[in-house]
Amino acid sequence: MSIENKNLRVLVVGCGNMGASHATAYHNLPGFEICGLVSTGASKEILNQKLGGQYDLYTDFYEALEITKPDAVCISTYPDTHEAYAIKSFESGCHVFIEKPLADSVEGAIRVTEAAKKANKKLLVGYILRYHPSWEKFTELAREMGKPLVMRMNLNQQSHGPKWTVHRNLMKSLSPIVDCAVHYIDIMCQMTRSTPIQVSAIGARLTDDIPEWNYNYGQLQIRFEDGSIGWYEAGWGPMVSDNAFFIKDVFGPKGAVSIVAREASASGKSDSIDSHTKTESIKVHYADLDQADEFAKIDEYLDLQDEPNHQELCNREQIYFLKSIQEDLDLSSATEDAVNSLKIAFACDESVKTGQTVLL
């Protein structure tokens, strides 16, 4: 069914942080029409009030899908529902925008992609950093530093209050290095354009508020075929240090590229969603030496003018989602990348739990 001359009717499932941001995009952008908000708790009422109180509210996803008959479904629920909701949406003839991770298992992610192909509908995974011009520039500059690359990244979150509730709920199904690391594994793969061949990871369980099998702090190391290596760490909880929680740093034979977010990385900002994507400036360091072995070039700071906040990034994701449907864009490569990064993240999770290096 062509939607070129009518709004895309979207059912929003999950009305927490990300769901609210995507719903706000649908509410404000031309080309979209929200046909319902779904959540099991009060978040749908809170969101609806913020959006003017005009939308139909539902507690049960399957009932909402049957009643509203949307063109597309936006899934921003906890990961353990992603697979079932996405597959049912495709079977109902809907396009799907789904927050990362694609599913709570690699097998589930593959089943979702197969359902999208069978239904001939669009599947777009919410890898928000792919829509950030500063991160695109960061990736581009990293590729200019030669091979192999050393990639160091983290995002530790000193969470409390409602954010700690969200993190506790997330950890009922996934660890932080699966839920959060898929973003940065995806970036590392883009930077190296090389195949990961080995992972090793460690983790620590620092609270009894999560399942016994899970951990709320983890760090991973990835070795790539071209000799590049990557490190990432993620910790969630009230006990997590907010010192040096925001590191985005890459170096190679020709020099180094770093995201320098002085304000976003300040104490007390580790639990701020806007801080997680903020760059402020990119520092470029060149390894060139003169005859006295002193640096031949001074460091450069790129202060990029197009610095979107979190809501604007969600807007850009949804604009691309609409474009992919209207222009029948091929999303298979991006989907394959999403599955691949999830495979690597789960391999890291296996390494934590077994204490063994995992070959990919």
C-alpha positions as CSV (number, residue, x, y, z in Angstrom):
1,M,0.0,0.0,0.0
2,S,1.5,3.3,-1.0
3,I,1.8,5.9,1.7
4,E,3.2,8.7,-0.4
5,N,0.1,10.8,-0.1
6,K,-1.0,10.0,3.4
7,N,0.5,9.9,6.9
8,L,2.2,6.7,8.2
9,R,0.0,5.5,11.0
10,V,2.3,4.3,13.8
11,L,1.5,2.3,16.9
12,V,4.0,3.2,19.6
13,V,4.7,0.3,22.0
14,G,6.7,1.2,25.1
15,C,6.4,4.8,26.4
16,G,9.6,5.1,28.5
17,N,12.6,7.1,27.6
18,M,13.1,6.0,24.0
19,G,9.5,5.3,23.3
20,A,8.6,8.8,24.5
21,S,11.2,10.4,22.3
22,H,10.1,8.4,19.2
23,A,6.4,9.3,19.9
24,T,7.4,13.0,20.2
25,A,9.0,12.7,16.8
26,Y,5.9,11.2,15.3
27,H,3.8,13.8,17.0
28,N,5.8,16.8,15.6
29,L,7.1,15.6,12.2
30,P,5.0,15.7,9.0
31,G,4.2,12.4,7.4
32,F,3.4,10.5,10.7
33,E,0.2,9.9,12.6
34,I,0.1,8.1,16.0
35,C,-2.8,5.7,16.2
36,G,-2.1,4.5,19.7
37,L,0.2,4.4,22.7
38,V,0.9,1.1,24.5
39,S,2.5,0.4,27.8
40,T,1.7,-1.9,30.8
41,G,2.2,0.9,33.3
42,A,1.4,4.6,33.7
43,S,4.0,5.9,31.2
44,K,1.5,6.0,28.4
45,E,-0.8,8.4,30.3
46,I,2.2,10.6,31.2
47,L,3.4,10.7,27.6
48,N,-0.1,11.3,26.3
49,Q,-0.5,14.3,28.5
50,K,2.8,15.7,27.3
51,L,1.5,15.3,23.7
52,G,-1.8,17.0,24.3
53,G,-3.9,14.1,25.6
54,Q,-5.2,13.2,22.1
55,Y,-4.2,9.6,21.6
56,D,-5.8,6.3,22.3
57,L,-4.2,4.3,25.1
58,Y,-3.8,0.5,25.4
59,T,-2.3,-1.9,27.9
60,D,-2.1,-5.0,25.7
61,F,0.0,-4.8,22.6
62,Y,-1.8,-7.6,20.7
63,E,-5.2,-6.0,21.3
64,A,-3.9,-2.6,20.2
65,L,-2.4,-4.1,17.0
66,E,-5.8,-5.7,16.2
67,I,-7.8,-2.6,16.9
68,T,-5.6,0.1,15.3
69,K,-4.4,-1.8,12.3
70,P,-1.3,0.5,11.9
71,D,1.0,0.9,8.9
72,A,4.0,0.7,11.2
73,V,4.9,-0.3,14.8
74,C,7.6,1.4,16.9
75,I,8.9,-1.1,19.5
76,S,10.7,0.5,22.5
77,T,9.8,-2.1,25.2
78,Y,12.2,-4.2,27.2
79,P,14.3,-6.5,25.0
80,D,12.6,-9.7,26.1
81,T,9.5,-8.7,24.2
82,H,11.2,-7.4,21.0
83,E,11.1,-10.7,19.1
84,A,7.5,-11.6,19.7
85,Y,6.2,-8.1,19.1
86,A,8.2,-7.6,15.9
87,I,7.3,-10.9,14.3
88,K,3.6,-10.3,15.1
89,S,3.8,-6.8,13.6
90,F,5.3,-8.2,10.4
91,E,2.6,-10.9,10.2
92,S,0.0,-8.2,10.5
93,G,1.5,-6.4,7.5
94,C,3.3,-3.6,9.4
95,H,6.7,-2.0,9.0
96,V,8.8,-2.0,12.2
97,F,11.1,0.4,13.9
98,I,12.7,-1.3,16.8
99,E,15.1,-0.1,19.5
100,K,18.4,-1.9,20.0
101,P,19.0,-4.7,20.7
102,L,17.1,-6.3,18.0
103,A,16.2,-9.3,20.2
104,D,17.3,-10.9,23.5
105,S,19.1,-13.7,21.6
106,V,21.0,-14.0,18.3
107,E,18.5,-16.7,17.2
108,G,15.6,-14.4,18.0
109,A,17.3,-11.5,16.0
110,I,17.6,-13.8,13.0
111,R,14.0,-14.9,13.3
112,V,12.9,-11.2,13.3
113,T,15.0,-10.4,10.1
114,E,13.5,-13.5,8.4
115,A,10.0,-12.3,9.3
116,A,10.7,-8.9,7.8
117,K,11.9,-10.5,4.6
118,K,8.9,-12.8,4.4
119,A,6.5,-9.9,4.9
120,N,8.4,-7.7,2.5
121,K,8.3,-4.9,5.1
122,K,11.0,-2.5,6.4
123,L,12.9,-3.2,9.6
124,L,15.0,-0.4,11.0
125,V,17.0,-0.9,14.3
126,G,17.5,2.1,16.5
127,Y,21.2,2.6,16.3
128,I,21.0,6.3,17.1
129,L,24.8,7.1,16.7
130,R,24.4,6.3,13.0
131,Y,22.4,9.4,12.6
132,H,24.8,11.7,14.5
133,P,27.0,13.9,12.2
134,S,29.7,14.2,14.9
135,W,29.9,10.4,15.3
136,E,30.0,10.0,11.5
137,K,32.9,12.5,11.4
138,F,34.6,10.7,14.4
139,T,34.4,7.4,12.4
140,E,35.7,9.0,9.2
141,L,38.7,10.5,11.0
142,A,39.5,7.2,12.8
143,R,39.8,5.5,9.4
144,E,42.5,8.0,8.5
145,M,44.7,7.0,11.4
146,G,46.0,3.9,9.6
147,K,46.0,0.3,10.7
148,P,45.8,-1.3,13.2
149,L,43.5,0.8,15.3
150,V,43.3,0.9,19.1
151,M,39.7,1.8,20.1
152,R,38.9,2.7,23.7
153,M,35.3,3.5,24.6
154,N,33.0,3.3,27.7
155,L,29.7,4.5,29.0
156,N,29.2,3.9,32.7
157,Q,26.0,5.2,34.3
158,Q,25.7,6.1,37.9
159,S,21.9,5.5,37.9
160,H,19.4,6.2,40.7
161,G,15.7,6.8,41.1
162,P,13.6,6.0,37.9
163,K,16.8,5.3,35.9
164,W,17.9,2.6,38.3
165,T,14.5,1.1,38.0
166,V,14.9,1.0,34.2
167,H,18.4,-0.5,34.5
168,R,17.2,-3.2,37.0
169,N,14.4,-4.1,34.6
170,L,16.7,-4.3,31.7
171,M,19.0,-6.6,33.6
172,K,16.2,-9.1,34.0
173,S,17.0,-10.2,30.5
174,L,20.4,-8.7,29.4
175,S,23.7,-7.5,30.8
176,P,24.9,-3.9,30.3
177,I,27.6,-5.1,27.8
178,V,24.9,-6.7,25.6
179,D,22.3,-3.9,25.8
180,C,24.7,-1.0,25.6
181,A,27.8,-2.4,23.9
182,V,26.0,-3.2,20.6
183,H,26.2,0.5,19.8
184,Y,29.9,0.8,20.2
185,I,30.7,-2.6,18.7
186,D,28.9,-1.4,15.6
187,I,31.0,1.8,15.6
188,M,34.2,-0.2,16.0
189,C,33.2,-2.5,13.0
190,Q,32.5,0.7,11.0
191,M,35.9,2.2,11.9
192,T,38.0,-0.9,11.1
193,R,35.9,-2.4,8.2
194,S,37.4,-5.6,9.4
195,T,36.1,-8.9,10.7
196,P,36.2,-9.5,14.5
197,I,37.9,-12.8,15.2
198,Q,38.1,-13.0,19.0
199,V,36.6,-11.6,22.2
200,S,37.4,-11.7,25.9
201,A,35.4,-10.1,28.6
202,I,35.0,-9.9,32.4
203,G,32.2,-8.7,34.6
204,A,31.2,-8.1,38.2
205,R,27.9,-8.4,40.1
206,L,27.8,-5.5,42.5
207,T,24.2,-5.7,43.7
208,D,21.6,-8.2,44.8
209,D,18.9,-6.2,43.0
210,I,19.5,-8.2,39.8
211,P,19.2,-11.9,38.9
212,E,22.0,-14.1,40.2
213,W,23.1,-15.0,36.7
214,N,23.6,-11.4,35.6
215,Y,26.2,-8.7,36.4
216,N,25.9,-4.9,36.3
217,Y,29.5,-4.1,35.3
218,G,31.4,-5.5,32.4
219,Q,34.3,-4.8,30.1
220,L,35.1,-6.4,26.8
221,Q,38.0,-6.7,24.4
222,I,37.7,-7.4,20.7
223,R,40.5,-8.5,18.3
224,F,40.0,-7.8,14.6
225,E,41.4,-9.6,11.5
226,D,43.4,-6.6,10.5
227,G,45.2,-6.4,13.9
228,S,42.9,-3.7,15.4
229,I,41.7,-4.1,18.9
230,G,38.8,-2.6,20.8
231,W,37.9,-2.1,24.5
232,Y,34.5,-1.1,25.9
233,E,33.1,-1.0,29.4
234,A,29.6,-0.4,30.8
235,G,28.4,-0.3,34.4
236,W,24.9,0.5,35.7
237,G,23.8,1.3,39.2
238,P,24.0,3.7,42.2
239,M,27.5,2.4,43.1
240,V,29.1,3.1,39.8
241,S,31.8,5.8,39.7
242,D,31.0,8.8,37.5
243,N,34.8,9.5,37.1
244,A,36.0,9.0,33.5
245,F,32.7,7.5,32.5
246,F,32.7,9.0,29.0
247,I,35.7,7.8,27.0
248,K,35.6,7.8,23.2
249,D,39.2,7.5,21.9
250,V,40.9,5.9,18.9
251,F,44.5,5.9,17.8
252,G,46.5,4.3,15.0
253,P,50.0,4.6,13.5
254,K,49.2,8.1,12.1
255,G,47.7,9.6,15.3
256,A,44.6,9.8,17.5
257,V,41.0,11.0,17.3
258,S,39.0,11.7,20.5
259,I,35.6,13.0,21.4
260,V,36.1,15.7,23.9
261,A,32.9,16.4,25.7
262,R,34.0,18.5,28.7
263,E,30.5,19.5,29.8
264,A,28.8,16.1,29.0
265,S,31.5,14.1,30.8
266,A,31.4,16.2,33.9
267,S,30.5,14.8,37.3
268,G,26.8,14.1,37.7
269,K,26.1,13.7,34.0
270,S,26.7,10.0,33.6
271,D,22.9,9.3,33.9
272,S,21.8,12.0,31.4
273,I,20.5,10.7,28.1
274,D,21.7,13.8,26.2
275,S,25.2,13.3,27.6
276,H,25.4,9.9,26.1
277,T,25.4,11.2,22.5
278,K,26.9,14.7,23.0
279,T,30.3,15.3,21.4
280,E,31.0,19.1,21.7
281,S,34.3,18.8,19.9
282,I,36.6,16.3,18.2
283,K,40.3,16.4,19.0
284,V,42.7,15.2,16.2
285,H,46.3,14.5,17.2
286,Y,49.0,13.7,14.5
287,A,51.9,11.4,15.2
288,D,54.2,13.1,12.7
289,L,57.6,14.1,14.2
290,D,60.2,16.6,13.0
291,Q,64.0,16.1,13.0
292,A,64.2,16.7,16.7
293,D,61.5,14.1,17.3
294,E,59.1,16.8,18.4
295,F,55.5,16.9,17.0
296,A,55.4,18.4,13.6
297,K,51.8,19.4,13.7
298,I,49.7,20.9,16.4
299,D,46.5,19.2,17.7
300,E,43.3,20.3,16.0
301,Y,39.9,20.7,17.6
302,L,36.9,20.4,15.4
303,D,33.9,22.2,16.9
304,L,31.1,20.9,14.7
305,Q,28.1,23.2,14.1
306,D,25.5,20.4,13.6
307,E,25.3,19.1,17.2
308,P,21.8,17.5,17.6
309,N,20.4,16.7,21.0
310,H,18.8,13.4,21.8
311,Q,15.4,14.4,20.6
312,E,16.7,15.7,17.3
313,L,18.6,12.4,16.8
314,C,15.4,10.5,17.3
315,N,13.7,12.8,14.8
316,R,16.4,12.0,12.2
317,E,16.0,8.3,12.8
318,Q,12.2,8.5,12.1
319,I,12.7,10.7,9.1
320,Y,15.0,8.0,7.7
321,F,12.4,5.3,8.6
322,L,9.7,7.2,6.7
323,K,12.1,7.7,3.7
324,S,13.0,4.0,3.7
325,I,9.3,3.1,3.3
326,Q,8.4,5.8,0.8
327,E,11.4,5.2,-1.4
328,D,11.7,1.5,-0.8
329,L,15.3,1.7,0.5
330,D,17.3,-1.5,0.9
331,L,18.0,-1.8,4.7
332,S,19.5,-5.3,4.5
333,S,23.1,-4.1,5.1
334,A,22.1,-2.1,8.2
335,T,20.1,-5.1,9.5
336,E,23.0,-7.5,8.9
337,D,25.2,-5.1,10.9
338,A,22.7,-5.1,13.8
339,V,22.6,-8.9,13.9
340,N,26.4,-9.0,13.7
341,S,27.0,-6.6,16.5
342,L,24.6,-8.5,18.7
343,K,26.4,-11.8,17.9
344,I,29.7,-10.2,19.1
345,A,28.0,-8.8,22.2
346,F,26.6,-12.2,23.2
347,A,30.0,-13.7,22.6
348,C,31.4,-11.2,25.1
349,D,28.6,-12.2,27.5
350,E,29.6,-15.8,27.1
351,S,33.2,-14.9,27.8
352,V,32.2,-13.2,31.1
353,K,30.2,-16.2,32.2
354,T,32.7,-18.9,31.2
355,G,35.9,-17.1,31.9
356,Q,37.2,-18.1,28.5
357,T,38.2,-16.3,25.3
358,V,35.6,-16.8,22.6
359,L,36.7,-17.3,19.0
360,L,34.2,-15.9,16.4
